[in-house]
Amino acid sequence: MEFNRNQFFFLGVLILFLGIQVRMVESYTLSSQATKFLADRSSGAVASASDAAGGTAASVVPIGNKTIQPPEWLGWCLISIGAVLVLHSLAMPRPS
């Protein structure tokens, strides 16, 4: 599938705003359901220790809310990619 001008512009604006959000917010705190989802699907120390004991991770160790702190370069990277996509879409010919 080949992208046209409008799709490049939309993707660029979406990634640009995502980068701005990552730069503006210092950390993200996941809900207990999202934390449990990540703990169930990762091979973390909590899951392996509880499996060795014969139980599940949720029944042995209560899982708190996980906090994610994205690195500073991630926001700048997303902003740069979004800006390049927007500028590229403006240089493309208009759809007919």
VMD Tcl script that builds the backbone (N, CA, C; Angstrom):
set m [mol new atoms 288]
animate dup $m
set s [atomselect $m all]
$s set {name element resname resid chain x y z} {
  {N N MET 1 A 0.841 -1.179 0.000}
  {CA C MET 1 A 0.000 0.000 0.000}
  {C C MET 1 A 0.886 1.241 0.000}
  {N N GLU 2 A 0.546 2.182 -0.818}
  {CA C GLU 2 A 1.320 3.410 -0.937}
  {C C GLU 2 A 0.589 4.538 -0.218}
  {N N PHE 3 A 1.321 5.286 0.613}
  {CA C PHE 3 A 0.726 6.395 1.357}
  {C C PHE 3 A 0.575 7.616 0.460}
  {N N ASN 4 A -0.531 8.346 0.623}
  {CA C ASN 4 A -0.690 9.589 -0.104}
  {C C ASN 4 A -0.385 10.770 0.819}
  {N N ARG 5 A -0.563 11.969 0.313}
  {CA C ARG 5 A -0.199 13.179 1.046}
  {C C ARG 5 A -0.970 13.326 2.353}
  {N N ASN 6 A -2.253 13.056 2.325}
  {CA C ASN 6 A -3.077 13.225 3.524}
  {C C ASN 6 A -2.678 12.246 4.626}
  {N N GLN 7 A -2.325 11.027 4.242}
  {CA C GLN 7 A -1.933 10.036 5.233}
  {C C GLN 7 A -0.585 10.387 5.859}
  {N N PHE 8 A 0.357 10.891 5.056}
  {CA C PHE 8 A 1.638 11.347 5.607}
  {C C PHE 8 A 1.424 12.513 6.577}
  {N N PHE 9 A 0.549 13.436 6.193}
  {CA C PHE 9 A 0.295 14.599 7.049}
  {C C PHE 9 A -0.340 14.167 8.374}
  {N N PHE 10 A -1.339 13.289 8.313}
  {CA C PHE 10 A -2.002 12.819 9.529}
  {C C PHE 10 A -1.025 12.087 10.442}
  {N N LEU 11 A -0.229 11.185 9.876}
  {CA C LEU 11 A 0.744 10.441 10.670}
  {C C LEU 11 A 1.781 11.384 11.283}
  {N N GLY 12 A 2.210 12.379 10.519}
  {CA C GLY 12 A 3.177 13.340 11.032}
  {C C GLY 12 A 2.630 14.161 12.187}
  {N N VAL 13 A 1.395 14.634 12.055}
  {CA C VAL 13 A 0.775 15.427 13.125}
  {C C VAL 13 A 0.563 14.569 14.365}
  {N N LEU 14 A 0.146 13.320 14.166}
  {CA C LEU 14 A -0.074 12.409 15.287}
  {C C LEU 14 A 1.228 12.150 16.053}
  {N N ILE 15 A 2.304 11.863 15.342}
  {CA C ILE 15 A 3.592 11.603 15.988}
  {C C ILE 15 A 4.143 12.885 16.610}
  {N N LEU 16 A 3.933 14.020 15.963}
  {CA C LEU 16 A 4.380 15.307 16.512}
  {C C LEU 16 A 3.698 15.600 17.845}
  {N N PHE 17 A 2.380 15.432 17.909}
  {CA C PHE 17 A 1.657 15.675 19.166}
  {C C PHE 17 A 2.022 14.654 20.237}
  {N N LEU 18 A 2.283 13.418 19.848}
  {CA C LEU 18 A 2.721 12.410 20.807}
  {C C LEU 18 A 4.080 12.792 21.396}
  {N N GLY 19 A 4.974 13.298 20.562}
  {CA C GLY 19 A 6.275 13.755 21.045}
  {C C GLY 19 A 6.152 14.939 21.989}
  {N N ILE 20 A 5.259 15.861 21.675}
  {CA C ILE 20 A 5.041 17.012 22.559}
  {C C ILE 20 A 4.488 16.545 23.903}
  {N N GLN 21 A 3.590 15.566 23.879}
  {CA C GLN 21 A 3.041 15.051 25.134}
  {C C GLN 21 A 4.125 14.373 25.962}
  {N N VAL 22 A 4.979 13.599 25.323}
  {CA C VAL 22 A 6.054 12.928 26.055}
  {C C VAL 22 A 7.008 13.952 26.669}
  {N N ARG 23 A 7.246 15.066 25.975}
  {CA C ARG 23 A 8.124 16.110 26.513}
  {C C ARG 23 A 7.475 16.877 27.668}
  {N N MET 24 A 6.151 17.027 27.650}
  {CA C MET 24 A 5.471 17.820 28.666}
  {C C MET 24 A 5.222 17.045 29.964}
  {N N VAL 25 A 5.082 15.722 29.875}
  {CA C VAL 25 A 4.753 14.905 31.039}
  {C C VAL 25 A 6.021 14.222 31.536}
  {N N GLU 26 A 6.255 14.289 32.839}
  {CA C GLU 26 A 7.471 13.730 33.412}
  {C C GLU 26 A 7.395 12.222 33.588}
  {N N SER 27 A 6.240 11.713 34.022}
  {CA C SER 27 A 6.095 10.272 34.218}
  {C C SER 27 A 4.635 9.882 34.023}
  {N N TYR 28 A 4.436 8.606 33.714}
  {CA C TYR 28 A 3.105 8.052 33.524}
  {C C TYR 28 A 2.892 6.970 34.567}
  {N N THR 29 A 1.772 7.005 35.265}
  {CA C THR 29 A 1.433 5.983 36.244}
  {C C THR 29 A 0.334 5.110 35.658}
  {N N LEU 30 A 0.632 3.832 35.525}
  {CA C LEU 30 A -0.323 2.899 34.945}
  {C C LEU 30 A -1.354 2.488 35.986}
  {N N SER 31 A -2.521 2.111 35.529}
  {CA C SER 31 A -3.553 1.613 36.438}
  {C C SER 31 A -3.162 0.220 36.921}
  {N N SER 32 A -3.883 -0.273 37.918}
  {CA C SER 32 A -3.567 -1.606 38.445}
  {C C SER 32 A -3.840 -2.688 37.401}
  {N N GLN 33 A -4.854 -2.489 36.544}
  {CA C GLN 33 A -5.138 -3.469 35.503}
  {C C GLN 33 A -4.013 -3.498 34.466}
  {N N ALA 34 A -3.515 -2.330 34.070}
  {CA C ALA 34 A -2.425 -2.277 33.097}
  {C C ALA 34 A -1.135 -2.839 33.690}
  {N N THR 35 A -0.885 -2.575 34.965}
  {CA C THR 35 A 0.302 -3.116 35.619}
  {C C THR 35 A 0.230 -4.627 35.696}
  {N N LYS 36 A -0.947 -5.150 36.016}
  {CA C LYS 36 A -1.122 -6.601 36.071}
  {C C LYS 36 A -0.959 -7.208 34.686}
  {N N PHE 37 A -1.473 -6.539 33.665}
  {CA C PHE 37 A -1.328 -7.006 32.288}
  {C C PHE 37 A 0.142 -7.105 31.906}
  {N N LEU 38 A 0.928 -6.079 32.231}
  {CA C LEU 38 A 2.360 -6.107 31.924}
  {C C LEU 38 A 3.092 -7.171 32.729}
  {N N ALA 39 A 2.709 -7.341 33.992}
  {CA C ALA 39 A 3.370 -8.334 34.836}
  {C C ALA 39 A 3.072 -9.757 34.347}
  {N N ASP 40 A 1.854 -9.983 33.852}
  {CA C ASP 40 A 1.496 -11.313 33.353}
  {C C ASP 40 A 2.250 -11.658 32.074}
  {N N ARG 41 A 2.541 -10.657 31.255}
  {CA C ARG 41 A 3.144 -10.915 29.958}
  {C C ARG 41 A 4.647 -10.681 29.905}
  {N N SER 42 A 5.222 -10.282 30.993}
  {CA C SER 42 A 6.677 -10.103 31.018}
  {C C SER 42 A 7.309 -11.232 31.808}
  {N N SER 43 A 8.580 -11.416 31.604}
  {CA C SER 43 A 9.295 -12.468 32.342}
  {C C SER 43 A 10.078 -11.824 33.478}
  {N N GLY 44 A 9.367 -11.084 34.316}
  {CA C GLY 44 A 9.995 -10.377 35.422}
  {C C GLY 44 A 10.316 -11.286 36.586}
  {N N ALA 45 A 11.031 -10.755 37.552}
  {CA C ALA 45 A 11.442 -11.523 38.725}
  {C C ALA 45 A 10.234 -11.883 39.596}
  {N N VAL 46 A 9.215 -11.023 39.606}
  {CA C VAL 46 A 8.039 -11.295 40.440}
  {C C VAL 46 A 7.313 -12.524 39.930}
  {N N ALA 47 A 7.141 -12.621 38.610}
  {CA C ALA 47 A 6.413 -13.754 38.044}
  {C C ALA 47 A 7.202 -15.044 38.221}
  {N N SER 48 A 8.517 -15.013 38.000}
  {CA C SER 48 A 9.285 -16.249 38.111}
  {C C SER 48 A 9.385 -16.711 39.561}
  {N N ALA 49 A 9.489 -15.803 40.505}
  {CA C ALA 49 A 9.563 -16.181 41.914}
  {C C ALA 49 A 8.239 -16.762 42.389}
  {N N SER 50 A 7.144 -16.217 41.921}
  {CA C SER 50 A 5.853 -16.726 42.356}
  {C C SER 50 A 5.533 -18.050 41.686}
  {N N ASP 51 A 5.962 -18.236 40.436}
  {CA C ASP 51 A 5.729 -19.508 39.769}
  {C C ASP 51 A 6.523 -20.626 40.440}
  {N N ALA 52 A 7.713 -20.305 40.927}
  {CA C ALA 52 A 8.520 -21.302 41.627}
  {C C ALA 52 A 7.850 -21.706 42.944}
  {N N ALA 53 A 7.116 -20.771 43.541}
  {CA C ALA 53 A 6.433 -21.063 44.801}
  {C C ALA 53 A 5.122 -21.818 44.564}
  {N N GLY 54 A 4.684 -21.878 43.306}
  {CA C GLY 54 A 3.473 -22.626 42.999}
  {C C GLY 54 A 2.238 -21.771 42.872}
  {N N GLY 55 A 2.360 -20.462 42.869}
  {CA C GLY 55 A 1.198 -19.593 42.739}
  {C C GLY 55 A 1.377 -18.636 41.577}
  {N N THR 56 A 0.413 -17.751 41.430}
  {CA C THR 56 A 0.533 -16.741 40.390}
  {C C THR 56 A 1.096 -15.471 40.996}
  {N N ALA 57 A 1.541 -14.573 40.137}
  {CA C ALA 57 A 2.151 -13.331 40.612}
  {C C ALA 57 A 1.151 -12.479 41.384}
  {N N ALA 58 A -0.107 -12.481 40.967}
  {CA C ALA 58 A -1.102 -11.647 41.622}
  {C C ALA 58 A -1.484 -12.193 42.991}
  {N N SER 59 A -1.418 -13.513 43.167}
  {CA C SER 59 A -1.842 -14.069 44.440}
  {C C SER 59 A -0.744 -14.032 45.493}
  {N N VAL 60 A 0.525 -14.058 45.085}
  {CA C VAL 60 A 1.620 -14.088 46.042}
  {C C VAL 60 A 2.054 -12.678 46.435}
  {N N VAL 61 A 2.304 -11.836 45.427}
  {CA C VAL 61 A 2.810 -10.494 45.685}
  {C C VAL 61 A 1.795 -9.482 45.167}
  {N N PRO 62 A 1.277 -8.614 46.032}
  {CA C PRO 62 A 0.368 -7.585 45.522}
  {C C PRO 62 A 1.145 -6.612 44.634}
  {N N ILE 63 A 0.602 -6.351 43.468}
  {CA C ILE 63 A 1.282 -5.498 42.494}
  {C C ILE 63 A 0.728 -4.084 42.616}
  {N N GLY 64 A 1.606 -3.122 42.826}
  {CA C GLY 64 A 1.201 -1.728 42.882}
  {C C GLY 64 A 1.155 -1.144 41.488}
  {N N ASN 65 A 0.841 0.121 41.398}
  {CA C ASN 65 A 0.795 0.792 40.116}
  {C C ASN 65 A 2.215 1.081 39.646}
  {N N LYS 66 A 2.490 0.743 38.393}
  {CA C LYS 66 A 3.811 0.941 37.824}
  {C C LYS 66 A 3.922 2.362 37.283}
  {N N THR 67 A 5.070 2.979 37.499}
  {CA C THR 67 A 5.340 4.316 36.987}
  {C C THR 67 A 6.392 4.226 35.904}
  {N N ILE 68 A 6.087 4.811 34.746}
  {CA C ILE 68 A 7.005 4.804 33.616}
  {C C ILE 68 A 7.528 6.220 33.426}
  {N N GLN 69 A 8.849 6.355 33.366}
  {CA C GLN 69 A 9.486 7.645 33.116}
  {C C GLN 69 A 10.236 7.558 31.789}
  {N N PRO 70 A 9.641 8.084 30.702}
  {CA C PRO 70 A 10.303 7.981 29.402}
  {C C PRO 70 A 11.553 8.861 29.365}
  {N N PRO 71 A 12.569 8.440 28.633}
  {CA C PRO 71 A 13.787 9.251 28.546}
  {C C PRO 71 A 13.531 10.549 27.783}
  {N N GLU 72 A 14.352 11.545 28.039}
  {CA C GLU 72 A 14.159 12.867 27.433}
  {C C GLU 72 A 14.304 12.819 25.917}
  {N N TRP 73 A 15.203 11.968 25.419}
  {CA C TRP 73 A 15.452 11.910 23.980}
  {C C TRP 73 A 14.258 11.363 23.207}
  {N N LEU 74 A 13.383 10.609 23.854}
  {CA C LEU 74 A 12.250 10.020 23.157}
  {C C LEU 74 A 11.295 11.093 22.639}
  {N N GLY 75 A 11.020 12.101 23.456}
  {CA C GLY 75 A 10.145 13.194 23.029}
  {C C GLY 75 A 10.725 13.968 21.860}
  {N N TRP 76 A 12.031 14.275 21.946}
  {CA C TRP 76 A 12.682 15.000 20.851}
  {C C TRP 76 A 12.709 14.171 19.574}
  {N N CYS 77 A 12.900 12.886 19.703}
  {CA C CYS 77 A 12.910 11.989 18.541}
  {C C CYS 77 A 11.540 11.968 17.861}
  {N N LEU 78 A 10.485 11.844 18.645}
  {CA C LEU 78 A 9.139 11.825 18.079}
  {C C LEU 78 A 8.772 13.164 17.440}
  {N N ILE 79 A 9.167 14.257 18.068}
  {CA C ILE 79 A 8.902 15.574 17.494}
  {C C ILE 79 A 9.625 15.722 16.160}
  {N N SER 80 A 10.870 15.263 16.086}
  {CA C SER 80 A 11.646 15.368 14.852}
  {C C SER 80 A 11.037 14.531 13.733}
  {N N ILE 81 A 10.663 13.303 14.038}
  {CA C ILE 81 A 10.069 12.433 13.024}
  {C C ILE 81 A 8.737 13.004 12.545}
  {N N GLY 82 A 7.924 13.502 13.464}
  {CA C GLY 82 A 6.643 14.096 13.091}
  {C C GLY 82 A 6.813 15.324 12.216}
  {N N ALA 83 A 7.796 16.170 12.543}
  {CA C ALA 83 A 8.028 17.371 11.741}
  {C C ALA 83 A 8.500 17.007 10.336}
  {N N VAL 84 A 9.356 16.011 10.226}
  {CA C VAL 84 A 9.825 15.586 8.905}
  {C C VAL 84 A 8.673 15.022 8.077}
  {N N LEU 85 A 7.798 14.242 8.696}
  {CA C LEU 85 A 6.659 13.695 7.960}
  {C C LEU 85 A 5.691 14.787 7.506}
  {N N VAL 86 A 5.452 15.785 8.351}
  {CA C VAL 86 A 4.572 16.894 7.959}
  {C C VAL 86 A 5.187 17.672 6.803}
  {N N LEU 87 A 6.477 17.979 6.907}
  {CA C LEU 87 A 7.137 18.714 5.825}
  {C C LEU 87 A 7.182 17.893 4.528}
  {N N HIS 88 A 7.380 16.594 4.657}
  {CA C HIS 88 A 7.378 15.734 3.475}
  {C C HIS 88 A 6.004 15.716 2.820}
  {N N SER 89 A 4.956 15.694 3.627}
  {CA C SER 89 A 3.608 15.681 3.051}
  {C C SER 89 A 3.310 16.984 2.324}
  {N N LEU 90 A 3.844 18.092 2.817}
  {CA C LEU 90 A 3.596 19.366 2.141}
  {C C LEU 90 A 4.362 19.462 0.830}
  {N N ALA 91 A 5.456 18.712 0.687}
  {CA C ALA 91 A 6.229 18.723 -0.550}
  {C C ALA 91 A 5.663 17.775 -1.600}
  {N N MET 92 A 4.778 16.872 -1.216}
  {CA C MET 92 A 4.191 15.918 -2.149}
  {C C MET 92 A 3.122 16.607 -2.995}
  {N N PRO 93 A 2.854 16.051 -4.185}
  {CA C PRO 93 A 1.781 16.643 -5.012}
  {C C PRO 93 A 0.412 16.393 -4.377}
  {N N ARG 94 A -0.494 17.322 -4.637}
  {CA C ARG 94 A -1.846 17.197 -4.073}
  {C C ARG 94 A -2.584 16.029 -4.718}
  {N N PRO 95 A -3.433 15.347 -3.918}
  {CA C PRO 95 A -4.199 14.247 -4.510}
  {C C PRO 95 A -5.240 14.779 -5.491}
  {N N SER 96 A -5.472 14.025 -6.525}
  {CA C SER 96 A -6.424 14.504 -7.540}
  {C C SER 96 A -7.800 13.916 -7.361}
}
mol reanalyze $m
mol bondsrecalc $m
mol representation Tube
mol addrep $m
